[in-house]
Amino acid sequence: MADDCQPVFAVRTKSKLNQAKNKGYLSVVTPHLFLRRLICVFCLPLLLQVAIAHPIPDIPVHTSFESGGKAVVRVDVNPRCFDEDPTTATSLTRLLFGNLSKERKEQLLKAAADLVKKDLEFYLEPVGRIQPDFRFEFSGEAGRALETDDSVVVISGKWPTQIPSGVTGWSIRSAPENKLSVVFENEINGTPHPRVAVLFPSERSFTLDLTELTGALPRAATPGSIPSSGGSGHLASTIWSFGKQGFGHVIPAGLDHILFVLGLFLLGRSWGPLLWQVSAFTLAHSATLAMVTLGLFNASPKVVEPLIAASIALVAFENIWKPVYSLRRLLVVFAFGLVHGLGFASGLNDLTIPKGSLLAALGGFNLGVEAGQIAAIVVAFLLTGWIRDDTIYRRYVAIPGSVAIGLAGLYWTVQRLMVA
């Protein structure tokens, strides 16, 4: 874009930089100077020791109830959950599964049983805590068929049972030592219950009222339980549950998304450009997040994850070579926001969210993502806002920070391409 078409603050930024150069406060970013700074921060990506190629897997607990008390409890465990760092672990695909030995398959089945027993607690009221007798087998995510070599294999535990008469409620709890989030879903006579809970360590779900299904005597529900017909207030609860999950996908699990937002922050300290960029990024990733969640569009993580990493590098290095806000920058941020939305969608795409709660879950998750991004910007502002001199800020914060973020983006791009 020509200079006469650029916003006033862009021209002012150029003017300030030129004045600083003339006074000797700011040196031109020559290849030699850039190389020195490159060497200084070269080891940063290695020190981070993270490459967020996959979101942290959730543990969905899905229970189907029928009138008369018949029930089937299903829990799906992604083998990545067994890794010390599930974010960097590779999913077990149908192709890889076919090469596993019988002994290894048995080890995975036992690991799933041990994980469920250790990290999940199940409750029937007024009985108290129970221990379901799960039978584990390999299957596709959410019960889907393993149609292609890239189909993800999970370990599904099922417990068919008969809820005895007199039982009034059903709930679960995520154990304090559990490092993964748990999704509590229920189905009543083939109809998904509208309330869904996302549980973090030590959290307990709502109690589902079972009196209408088991013929409890006396017919008195557990205090505070949610009717099997749905009741009211499920939208607010769903928004809150998935809002926490969305926040967690940014802080602490979404380091790549955090670095992208910080790359936007480092372009300049004027609130106008920052708000425009964050708004464009939010609008874009909200659009693709909605389309993927509603089943209108999808893309392979093998394509999405390297693009996310590359977007981090490009935005960061652009802060160095072209440190002015322009319409082109806004369009670039919007385009990359579309890609990041595909990455966020992976946090919801593997869950069987009831149609009646889908918009609430989507809205809550998106609000959580926005809260995480705002939190990252606020922290960055608190750490650097005390630097009043724009020249010092650019030399000692914006340029080194952008170099570090750019290198991390390049590192992740290469690593994700190799994994893909």
Secondary structure as UniProt FT lines:
FT   HELIX           3..5
FT   HELIX           8..23
FT   HELIX           31..40
FT   TURN            41..43
FT   HELIX           44..48
FT   STRAND          59..65
FT   TURN            67..68
FT   STRAND          70..77
FT   HELIX           79..82
FT   TURN            86..88
FT   HELIX           94..97
FT   TURN            98..99
FT   HELIX           102..119
FT   STRAND          120..125
FT   TURN            126..127
FT   STRAND          128..130
FT   STRAND          135..140
FT   HELIX           141..143
FT   TURN            149..150
FT   STRAND          152..162
FT   TURN            165..166
FT   STRAND          169..174
FT   TURN            176..177
FT   STRAND          182..188
FT   TURN            189..190
FT   STRAND          191..192
FT   STRAND          197..199
FT   TURN            201..202
FT   STRAND          208..209
FT   HELIX           211..214
FT   TURN            223..224
FT   TURN            228..229
FT   HELIX           234..248
FT   TURN            249..253
FT   HELIX           255..265
FT   TURN            266..267
FT   HELIX           271..293
FT   TURN            294..295
FT   HELIX           301..321
FT   HELIX           327..349
FT   HELIX           355..384
FT   TURN            385..386
FT   HELIX           390..393
FT   HELIX           394..398
FT   HELIX           399..419
//
